Amino acid sequence: MHSRRRFLQLGSLGLGTLPFLSFKGNTSAVRKPIVISTWDAGIAANKAAWEVLRKGGRALDAVEAGVMVTESSQNCCVGLGANPDREGIVTLDACIMDEFANCGSVAALERIKHPISVARRVMEKTPHVMLVGQGAQQFALAEGFPLEESKLSDDAQKNYTEWLKKSEYKPVINIENRKEHGPFAPSRFDNGEWNHDTIGMVALDANGNLSGSCTTSGMAFKMRGRLGDSPIIGAGLFVDNEVGAATATGQGEDVIRIAGSHTVVELMRQGLSPEQACKKAVERIIRIKGAKAKDIQVGFIAINKRGEYGGYCIQKGFNYAVCYADDKNLLVDGKYIL
């Protein structure tokens, strides 16, 4: 009875619903603001996000501004310069989530330069979470987003022409890593091998609030209508302002199987550090895939409310960018299991 009375007293103070977190091994001071993002493209994206954060701006504004840099890059990774689906059409997916658990998403969006900004409008201006295909495009146009030309970029057209010779769906892990494969690695062909790219970003602002974003062109030469994890809240991205935030990259189908980013955040709620939580999620995918795990890559990154960060992946080759000061924008090699 005493314990129950104490719980009710806490509830009357507005504390009864707060999680009682004890981050294992955590004795450091809170580090904020901070932003982290997937792959080396995150270095440039973090710079734009940091400009918002360093001025005391909201994490939501930072994660939108950051990934817009990647969407504008006009390469064969993210954005309208990306490799198309097998019908020769570029389709884009994105989602965004703020500190109040508001979220918005678009999928299979065509001819709109910044799907992340459309996703934010879905969050802020509609009663829905996700809009797809033609409906997403109609909404974007109604909101004043310009309709871009449908022509493929020169690199994407070259890659698509090459792919049509065999029409094989044969993704290769870690080709996103430009440091290893050169400045335009995602557009690189080698015996018909290719891959996609994604940028996911999560940030903690000076007020201690979290937000996240994720944007992608999806798998190159995917089946028409294929959707990966990136625009799915709880799979490609999840934010819980009481605990932390996480985002994913890699083979989306396998991230979806475990509701990957939500899983990472829930593991942090249980007291695991961001790195430990990401590792546990990766181990879960490996248990499901068994021997086939050697043929895929999945990576997670996460931050908690203290500004602690971490990442983990299935195989060597994944990296992520971390920025927490004007002169601290670092590329970190992700720890891996296989």
MILO-660597 format. One record per residue (C-alpha): residue number from 1; residue in three letters; z, x, y. Coordinates in steps of 0.05 Angstrom, whole numbers. Layout:
<site num="NUM" residuo="Ala" z="Z" x="X" y="Y"/>
...
***
This chain:
<site num="1" residuo="Met" z="0" x="0" y="0"/>
<site num="2" residuo="His" z="17" x="57" y="47"/>
<site num="3" residuo="Ser" z="-52" x="89" y="36"/>
<site num="4" residuo="Arg" z="-87" x="23" y="48"/>
<site num="5" residuo="Arg" z="-47" x="11" y="112"/>
<site num="6" residuo="Arg" z="-65" x="81" y="136"/>
<site num="7" residuo="Phe" z="-139" x="68" y="122"/>
<site num="8" residuo="Leu" z="-136" x="3" y="162"/>
<site num="9" residuo="Gln" z="-103" x="40" y="219"/>
<site num="10" residuo="Leu" z="-158" x="91" y="220"/>
<site num="11" residuo="Gly" z="-209" x="35" y="218"/>
<site num="12" residuo="Ser" z="-178" x="2" y="279"/>
<site num="13" residuo="Leu" z="-187" x="67" y="317"/>
<site num="14" residuo="Gly" z="-260" x="69" y="298"/>
<site num="15" residuo="Leu" z="-249" x="125" y="248"/>
<site num="16" residuo="Gly" z="-251" x="88" y="183"/>
<site num="17" residuo="Thr" z="-326" x="94" y="175"/>
<site num="18" residuo="Leu" z="-331" x="168" y="191"/>
<site num="19" residuo="Pro" z="-347" x="215" y="134"/>
<site num="20" residuo="Phe" z="-291" x="265" y="119"/>
<site num="21" residuo="Leu" z="-335" x="327" y="113"/>
<site num="22" residuo="Ser" z="-311" x="396" y="92"/>
<site num="23" residuo="Phe" z="-371" x="442" y="94"/>
<site num="24" residuo="Lys" z="-356" x="494" y="40"/>
<site num="25" residuo="Gly" z="-344" x="563" y="67"/>
<site num="26" residuo="Asn" z="-353" x="540" y="138"/>
<site num="27" residuo="Thr" z="-310" x="577" y="189"/>
<site num="28" residuo="Ser" z="-363" x="589" y="242"/>
<site num="29" residuo="Ala" z="-367" x="556" y="310"/>
<site num="30" residuo="Val" z="-418" x="502" y="322"/>
<site num="31" residuo="Arg" z="-487" x="531" y="340"/>
<site num="32" residuo="Lys" z="-525" x="485" y="386"/>
<site num="33" residuo="Pro" z="-578" x="473" y="407"/>
<site num="34" residuo="Ile" z="-621" x="496" y="349"/>
<site num="35" residuo="Val" z="-689" x="478" y="320"/>
<site num="36" residuo="Ile" z="-720" x="496" y="253"/>
<site num="37" residuo="Ser" z="-789" x="482" y="225"/>
<site num="38" residuo="Thr" z="-831" x="496" y="164"/>
<site num="39" residuo="Trp" z="-880" x="554" y="156"/>
<site num="40" residuo="Asp" z="-901" x="606" y="207"/>
<site num="41" residuo="Ala" z="-935" x="553" y="249"/>
<site num="42" residuo="Gly" z="-864" x="535" y="266"/>
<site num="43" residuo="Ile" z="-858" x="596" y="312"/>
<site num="44" residuo="Ala" z="-905" x="566" y="364"/>
<site num="45" residuo="Ala" z="-879" x="496" y="351"/>
<site num="46" residuo="Asn" z="-806" x="519" y="361"/>
<site num="47" residuo="Lys" z="-824" x="549" y="428"/>
<site num="48" residuo="Ala" z="-845" x="481" y="454"/>
<site num="49" residuo="Ala" z="-785" x="447" y="424"/>
<site num="50" residuo="Trp" z="-738" x="500" y="453"/>
<site num="51" residuo="Glu" z="-764" x="487" y="523"/>
<site num="52" residuo="Val" z="-737" x="417" y="516"/>
<site num="53" residuo="Leu" z="-671" x="437" y="484"/>
<site num="54" residuo="Arg" z="-654" x="495" y="531"/>
<site num="55" residuo="Lys" z="-655" x="447" y="589"/>
<site num="56" residuo="Gly" z="-606" x="400" y="555"/>
<site num="57" residuo="Gly" z="-660" x="353" y="531"/>
<site num="58" residuo="Arg" z="-655" x="305" y="473"/>
<site num="59" residuo="Ala" z="-671" x="329" y="403"/>
<site num="60" residuo="Leu" z="-720" x="271" y="394"/>
<site num="61" residuo="Asp" z="-762" x="296" y="452"/>
<site num="62" residuo="Ala" z="-759" x="366" y="425"/>
<site num="63" residuo="Val" z="-784" x="350" y="355"/>
<site num="64" residuo="Glu" z="-841" x="309" y="383"/>
<site num="65" residuo="Ala" z="-863" x="363" y="433"/>
<site num="66" residuo="Gly" z="-856" x="417" y="380"/>
<site num="67" residuo="Val" z="-902" x="390" y="326"/>
<site num="68" residuo="Met" z="-953" x="367" y="378"/>
<site num="69" residuo="Val" z="-969" x="441" y="386"/>
<site num="70" residuo="Thr" z="-990" x="444" y="313"/>
<site num="71" residuo="Glu" z="-1028" x="379" y="317"/>
<site num="72" residuo="Ser" z="-1068" x="408" y="375"/>
<site num="73" residuo="Ser" z="-1084" x="473" y="340"/>
<site num="74" residuo="Gln" z="-1152" x="450" y="314"/>
<site num="75" residuo="Asn" z="-1150" x="488" y="248"/>
<site num="76" residuo="Cys" z="-1158" x="465" y="177"/>
<site num="77" residuo="Cys" z="-1084" x="449" y="169"/>
<site num="78" residuo="Val" z="-1052" x="395" y="212"/>
<site num="79" residuo="Gly" z="-1089" x="350" y="261"/>
<site num="80" residuo="Leu" z="-1161" x="328" y="271"/>
<site num="81" residuo="Gly" z="-1188" x="397" y="255"/>
<site num="82" residuo="Ala" z="-1161" x="391" y="184"/>
<site num="83" residuo="Asn" z="-1198" x="388" y="118"/>
<site num="84" residuo="Pro" z="-1219" x="317" y="102"/>
<site num="85" residuo="Asp" z="-1209" x="273" y="41"/>
<site num="86" residuo="Arg" z="-1263" x="272" y="-12"/>
<site num="87" residuo="Glu" z="-1303" x="221" y="28"/>
<site num="88" residuo="Gly" z="-1307" x="270" y="85"/>
<site num="89" residuo="Ile" z="-1258" x="234" y="131"/>
<site num="90" residuo="Val" z="-1196" x="265" y="163"/>
<site num="91" residuo="Thr" z="-1134" x="222" y="157"/>
<site num="92" residuo="Leu" z="-1067" x="239" y="187"/>
<site num="93" residuo="Asp" z="-995" x="221" y="170"/>
<site num="94" residuo="Ala" z="-931" x="229" y="211"/>
<site num="95" residuo="Cys" z="-860" x="204" y="219"/>
<site num="96" residuo="Ile" z="-803" x="213" y="267"/>
<site num="97" residuo="Met" z="-728" x="196" y="265"/>
<site num="98" residuo="Asp" z="-673" x="198" y="317"/>
<site num="99" residuo="Glu" z="-597" x="202" y="320"/>
<site num="100" residuo="Phe" z="-589" x="127" y="316"/>
<site num="101" residuo="Ala" z="-628" x="121" y="250"/>
<site num="102" residuo="Asn" z="-687" x="92" y="288"/>
<site num="103" residuo="Cys" z="-751" x="114" y="255"/>
<site num="104" residuo="Gly" z="-826" x="106" y="260"/>
<site num="105" residuo="Ser" z="-885" x="126" y="217"/>
<site num="106" residuo="Val" z="-961" x="123" y="212"/>
<site num="107" residuo="Ala" z="-1004" x="138" y="153"/>
<site num="108" residuo="Ala" z="-1079" x="145" y="139"/>
<site num="109" residuo="Leu" z="-1090" x="146" y="214"/>
<site num="110" residuo="Glu" z="-1161" x="166" y="237"/>
<site num="111" residuo="Arg" z="-1188" x="196" y="301"/>
<site num="112" residuo="Ile" z="-1122" x="199" y="339"/>
<site num="113" residuo="Lys" z="-1101" x="269" y="361"/>
<site num="114" residuo="His" z="-1025" x="261" y="360"/>
<site num="115" residuo="Pro" z="-1000" x="218" y="302"/>
<site num="116" residuo="Ile" z="-929" x="240" y="316"/>
<site num="117" residuo="Ser" z="-931" x="206" y="384"/>
<site num="118" residuo="Val" z="-960" x="143" y="353"/>
<site num="119" residuo="Ala" z="-903" x="144" y="302"/>
<site num="120" residuo="Arg" z="-853" x="147" y="359"/>
<site num="121" residuo="Arg" z="-886" x="87" y="393"/>
<site num="122" residuo="Val" z="-881" x="49" y="327"/>
<site num="123" residuo="Met" z="-807" x="65" y="327"/>
<site num="124" residuo="Glu" z="-795" x="46" y="399"/>
<site num="125" residuo="Lys" z="-842" x="-12" y="410"/>
<site num="126" residuo="Thr" z="-849" x="-51" y="345"/>
<site num="127" residuo="Pro" z="-802" x="-85" y="296"/>
<site num="128" residuo="His" z="-832" x="-43" y="240"/>
<site num="129" residuo="Val" z="-822" x="27" y="212"/>
<site num="130" residuo="Met" z="-892" x="42" y="186"/>
<site num="131" residuo="Leu" z="-963" x="24" y="205"/>
<site num="132" residuo="Val" z="-1022" x="48" y="164"/>
<site num="133" residuo="Gly" z="-1098" x="55" y="166"/>
<site num="134" residuo="Gln" z="-1137" x="10" y="213"/>
<site num="135" residuo="Gly" z="-1074" x="-25" y="237"/>
<site num="136" residuo="Ala" z="-1043" x="41" y="258"/>
<site num="137" residuo="Gln" z="-1106" x="59" y="295"/>
<site num="138" residuo="Gln" z="-1110" x="-8" y="330"/>
<site num="139" residuo="Phe" z="-1038" x="-1" y="353"/>
<site num="140" residuo="Ala" z="-1051" x="70" y="378"/>
<site num="141" residuo="Leu" z="-1111" x="46" y="419"/>
<site num="142" residuo="Ala" z="-1071" x="-12" y="447"/>
<site num="143" residuo="Glu" z="-1018" x="39" y="469"/>
<site num="144" residuo="Gly" z="-1070" x="79" y="506"/>
<site num="145" residuo="Phe" z="-1083" x="136" y="458"/>
<site num="146" residuo="Pro" z="-1156" x="158" y="463"/>
<site num="147" residuo="Leu" z="-1203" x="153" y="404"/>
<site num="148" residuo="Glu" z="-1229" x="221" y="387"/>
<site num="149" residuo="Glu" z="-1297" x="237" y="357"/>
<site num="150" residuo="Ser" z="-1302" x="233" y="282"/>
<site num="151" residuo="Lys" z="-1341" x="298" y="272"/>
<site num="152" residuo="Leu" z="-1308" x="350" y="227"/>
<site num="153" residuo="Ser" z="-1288" x="417" y="257"/>
<site num="154" residuo="Asp" z="-1334" x="475" y="240"/>
<site num="155" residuo="Asp" z="-1284" x="505" y="191"/>
<site num="156" residuo="Ala" z="-1270" x="438" y="158"/>
<site num="157" residuo="Gln" z="-1344" x="423" y="151"/>
<site num="158" residuo="Lys" z="-1356" x="490" y="118"/>
<site num="159" residuo="Asn" z="-1298" x="479" y="70"/>
<site num="160" residuo="Tyr" z="-1320" x="409" y="53"/>
<site num="161" residuo="Thr" z="-1392" x="431" y="40"/>
<site num="162" residuo="Glu" z="-1365" x="485" y="-7"/>
<site num="163" residuo="Trp" z="-1318" x="437" y="-42"/>
<site num="164" residuo="Leu" z="-1375" x="387" y="-56"/>
<site num="165" residuo="Lys" z="-1409" x="438" y="-100"/>
<site num="166" residuo="Lys" z="-1357" x="427" y="-155"/>
<site num="167" residuo="Ser" z="-1313" x="371" y="-127"/>
<site num="168" residuo="Glu" z="-1252" x="398" y="-163"/>
<site num="169" residuo="Tyr" z="-1182" x="378" y="-142"/>
<site num="170" residuo="Lys" z="-1148" x="445" y="-149"/>
<site num="171" residuo="Pro" z="-1092" x="459" y="-99"/>
<site num="172" residuo="Val" z="-1061" x="528" y="-96"/>
<site num="173" residuo="Ile" z="-989" x="540" y="-77"/>
<site num="174" residuo="Asn" z="-968" x="577" y="-14"/>
<site num="175" residuo="Ile" z="-1037" x="585" y="16"/>
<site num="176" residuo="Glu" z="-1005" x="558" y="79"/>
<site num="177" residuo="Asn" z="-972" x="626" y="88"/>
<site num="178" residuo="Arg" z="-1018" x="659" y="138"/>
<site num="179" residuo="Lys" z="-977" x="723" y="139"/>
<site num="180" residuo="Glu" z="-999" x="734" y="67"/>
<site num="181" residuo="His" z="-1069" x="707" y="69"/>
<site num="182" residuo="Gly" z="-1093" x="720" y="141"/>
<site num="183" residuo="Pro" z="-1094" x="680" y="206"/>
<site num="184" residuo="Phe" z="-1136" x="622" y="178"/>
<site num="185" residuo="Ala" z="-1109" x="620" y="107"/>
<site num="186" residuo="Pro" z="-1109" x="544" y="100"/>
<site num="187" residuo="Ser" z="-1185" x="543" y="112"/>
<site num="188" residuo="Arg" z="-1196" x="599" y="63"/>
<site num="189" residuo="Phe" z="-1237" x="587" y="0"/>
<site num="190" residuo="Asp" z="-1230" x="630" y="-61"/>
<site num="191" residuo="Asn" z="-1265" x="606" y="-124"/>
<site num="192" residuo="Gly" z="-1259" x="535" y="-101"/>
<site num="193" residuo="Glu" z="-1184" x="540" y="-88"/>
<site num="194" residuo="Trp" z="-1154" x="508" y="-26"/>
<site num="195" residuo="Asn" z="-1092" x="473" y="-1"/>
<site num="196" residuo="His" z="-1062" x="432" y="55"/>
<site num="197" residuo="Asp" z="-1009" x="444" y="107"/>
<site num="198" residuo="Thr" z="-951" x="406" y="137"/>
<site num="199" residuo="Ile" z="-902" x="419" y="192"/>
<site num="200" residuo="Gly" z="-833" x="389" y="189"/>
<site num="201" residuo="Met" z="-782" x="401" y="244"/>
<site num="202" residuo="Val" z="-708" x="383" y="253"/>
<site num="203" residuo="Ala" z="-665" x="397" y="314"/>
<site num="204" residuo="Leu" z="-594" x="393" y="339"/>
<site num="205" residuo="Asp" z="-588" x="386" y="415"/>
<site num="206" residuo="Ala" z="-534" x="408" y="464"/>
<site num="207" residuo="Asn" z="-500" x="340" y="458"/>
<site num="208" residuo="Gly" z="-493" x="349" y="383"/>
<site num="209" residuo="Asn" z="-547" x="298" y="364"/>
<site num="210" residuo="Leu" z="-599" x="306" y="310"/>
<site num="211" residuo="Ser" z="-672" x="285" y="305"/>
<site num="212" residuo="Gly" z="-732" x="304" y="262"/>
<site num="213" residuo="Ser" z="-807" x="299" y="256"/>
<site num="214" residuo="Cys" z="-860" x="312" y="204"/>
<site num="215" residuo="Thr" z="-936" x="312" y="211"/>
<site num="216" residuo="Thr" z="-994" x="329" y="164"/>
<site num="217" residuo="Ser" z="-1066" x="320" y="145"/>
<site num="218" residuo="Gly" z="-1045" x="314" y="72"/>
<site num="219" residuo="Met" z="-1079" x="346" y="13"/>
<site num="220" residuo="Ala" z="-1149" x="371" y="27"/>
<site num="221" residuo="Phe" z="-1202" x="331" y="-9"/>
<site num="222" residuo="Lys" z="-1151" x="280" y="-33"/>
<site num="223" residuo="Met" z="-1171" x="213" y="-61"/>
<site num="224" residuo="Arg" z="-1186" x="163" y="-6"/>
<site num="225" residuo="Gly" z="-1121" x="128" y="11"/>
<site num="226" residuo="Arg" z="-1075" x="181" y="-20"/>
<site num="227" residuo="Leu" z="-1007" x="185" y="14"/>
<site num="228" residuo="Gly" z="-957" x="241" y="6"/>
<site num="229" residuo="Asp" z="-885" x="248" y="26"/>
<site num="230" residuo="Ser" z="-894" x="268" y="98"/>
<site num="231" residuo="Pro" z="-895" x="199" y="132"/>
<site num="232" residuo="Ile" z="-842" x="169" y="85"/>
<site num="233" residuo="Ile" z="-772" x="166" y="114"/>
<site num="234" residuo="Gly" z="-725" x="192" y="61"/>
<site num="235" residuo="Ala" z="-778" x="234" y="27"/>
<site num="236" residuo="Gly" z="-812" x="279" y="78"/>
<site num="237" residuo="Leu" z="-758" x="271" y="131"/>
<site num="238" residuo="Phe" z="-687" x="243" y="138"/>
<site num="239" residuo="Val" z="-635" x="246" y="193"/>
<site num="240" residuo="Asp" z="-562" x="224" y="189"/>
<site num="241" residuo="Asn" z="-528" x="240" y="255"/>
<site num="242" residuo="Glu" z="-459" x="243" y="221"/>
<site num="243" residuo="Val" z="-482" x="295" y="171"/>
<site num="244" residuo="Gly" z="-548" x="332" y="182"/>
<site num="245" residuo="Ala" z="-623" x="329" y="177"/>
<site num="246" residuo="Ala" z="-675" x="354" y="128"/>
<site num="247" residuo="Thr" z="-750" x="357" y="120"/>
<site num="248" residuo="Ala" z="-797" x="377" y="64"/>
<site num="249" residuo="Thr" z="-864" x="411" y="51"/>
<site num="250" residuo="Gly" z="-906" x="423" y="-10"/>
<site num="251" residuo="Gln" z="-932" x="376" y="-64"/>
<site num="252" residuo="Gly" z="-912" x="309" y="-35"/>
<site num="253" residuo="Glu" z="-915" x="270" y="-100"/>
<site num="254" residuo="Asp" z="-857" x="310" y="-127"/>
<site num="255" residuo="Val" z="-816" x="304" y="-63"/>
<site num="256" residuo="Ile" z="-824" x="229" y="-67"/>
<site num="257" residuo="Arg" z="-798" x="228" y="-139"/>
<site num="258" residuo="Ile" z="-729" x="249" y="-116"/>
<site num="259" residuo="Ala" z="-729" x="220" y="-45"/>
<site num="260" residuo="Gly" z="-724" x="293" y="-27"/>
<site num="261" residuo="Ser" z="-700" x="297" y="45"/>
<site num="262" residuo="His" z="-650" x="240" y="36"/>
<site num="263" residuo="Thr" z="-624" x="276" y="-26"/>
<site num="264" residuo="Val" z="-613" x="340" y="14"/>
<site num="265" residuo="Val" z="-575" x="302" y="68"/>
<site num="266" residuo="Glu" z="-531" x="266" y="18"/>
<site num="267" residuo="Leu" z="-515" x="332" y="-16"/>
<site num="268" residuo="Met" z="-493" x="359" y="52"/>
<site num="269" residuo="Arg" z="-449" x="297" y="60"/>
<site num="270" residuo="Gln" z="-414" x="318" y="-4"/>
<site num="271" residuo="Gly" z="-397" x="384" y="29"/>
<site num="272" residuo="Leu" z="-454" x="430" y="9"/>
<site num="273" residuo="Ser" z="-483" x="477" y="61"/>
<site num="274" residuo="Pro" z="-555" x="466" y="82"/>
<site num="275" residuo="Glu" z="-580" x="522" y="37"/>
<site num="276" residuo="Gln" z="-539" x="497" y="-23"/>
<site num="277" residuo="Ala" z="-564" x="426" y="-13"/>
<site num="278" residuo="Cys" z="-637" x="448" y="-9"/>
<site num="279" residuo="Lys" z="-628" x="489" y="-72"/>
<site num="280" residuo="Lys" z="-598" x="430" y="-111"/>
<site num="281" residuo="Ala" z="-656" x="386" y="-91"/>
<site num="282" residuo="Val" z="-706" x="439" y="-114"/>
<site num="283" residuo="Glu" z="-669" x="446" y="-180"/>
<site num="284" residuo="Arg" z="-675" x="371" y="-190"/>
<site num="285" residuo="Ile" z="-751" x="374" y="-183"/>
<site num="286" residuo="Ile" z="-755" x="432" y="-231"/>
<site num="287" residuo="Arg" z="-715" x="393" y="-283"/>
<site num="288" residuo="Ile" z="-763" x="335" y="-276"/>
<site num="289" residuo="Lys" z="-827" x="378" y="-278"/>
<site num="290" residuo="Gly" z="-805" x="425" y="-333"/>
<site num="291" residuo="Ala" z="-858" x="477" y="-350"/>
<site num="292" residuo="Lys" z="-905" x="446" y="-299"/>
<site num="293" residuo="Ala" z="-859" x="468" y="-242"/>
<site num="294" residuo="Lys" z="-893" x="536" y="-243"/>
<site num="295" residuo="Asp" z="-957" x="503" y="-217"/>
<site num="296" residuo="Ile" z="-928" x="471" y="-155"/>
<site num="297" residuo="Gln" z="-891" x="489" y="-92"/>
<site num="298" residuo="Val" z="-839" x="447" y="-56"/>
<site num="299" residuo="Gly" z="-794" x="472" y="-1"/>
<site num="300" residuo="Phe" z="-737" x="440" y="38"/>
<site num="301" residuo="Ile" z="-704" x="460" y="103"/>
<site num="302" residuo="Ala" z="-641" x="430" y="133"/>
<site num="303" residuo="Ile" z="-589" x="435" y="188"/>
<site num="304" residuo="Asn" z="-519" x="404" y="191"/>
<site num="305" residuo="Lys" z="-477" x="380" y="249"/>
<site num="306" residuo="Arg" z="-449" x="450" y="260"/>
<site num="307" residuo="Gly" z="-518" x="479" y="271"/>
<site num="308" residuo="Glu" z="-517" x="515" y="204"/>
<site num="309" residuo="Tyr" z="-586" x="519" y="173"/>
<site num="310" residuo="Gly" z="-618" x="536" y="107"/>
<site num="311" residuo="Gly" z="-679" x="528" y="63"/>
<site num="312" residuo="Tyr" z="-699" x="534" y="-9"/>
<site num="313" residuo="Cys" z="-763" x="528" y="-49"/>
<site num="314" residuo="Ile" z="-790" x="529" y="-120"/>
<site num="315" residuo="Gln" z="-831" x="594" y="-115"/>
<site num="316" residuo="Lys" z="-835" x="655" y="-72"/>
<site num="317" residuo="Gly" z="-879" x="650" y="-10"/>
<site num="318" residuo="Phe" z="-848" x="594" y="31"/>
<site num="319" residuo="Asn" z="-820" x="610" y="100"/>
<site num="320" residuo="Tyr" z="-791" x="574" y="159"/>
<site num="321" residuo="Ala" z="-779" x="586" y="233"/>
<site num="322" residuo="Val" z="-711" x="583" y="267"/>
<site num="323" residuo="Cys" z="-698" x="583" y="342"/>
<site num="324" residuo="Tyr" z="-629" x="580" y="375"/>
<site num="325" residuo="Ala" z="-637" x="622" y="438"/>
<site num="326" residuo="Asp" z="-691" x="645" y="486"/>
<site num="327" residuo="Asp" z="-698" x="710" y="448"/>
<site num="328" residuo="Lys" z="-682" x="683" y="378"/>
<site num="329" residuo="Asn" z="-744" x="652" y="346"/>
<site num="330" residuo="Leu" z="-744" x="680" y="276"/>
<site num="331" residuo="Leu" z="-786" x="672" y="214"/>
<site num="332" residuo="Val" z="-743" x="668" y="152"/>
<site num="333" residuo="Asp" z="-768" x="678" y="81"/>
<site num="334" residuo="Gly" z="-743" x="620" y="39"/>
<site num="335" residuo="Lys" z="-700" x="634" y="-22"/>
<site num="336" residuo="Tyr" z="-733" x="611" y="-86"/>
<site num="337" residuo="Ile" z="-718" x="597" y="-159"/>
<site num="338" residuo="Leu" z="-780" x="614" y="-200"/>
***
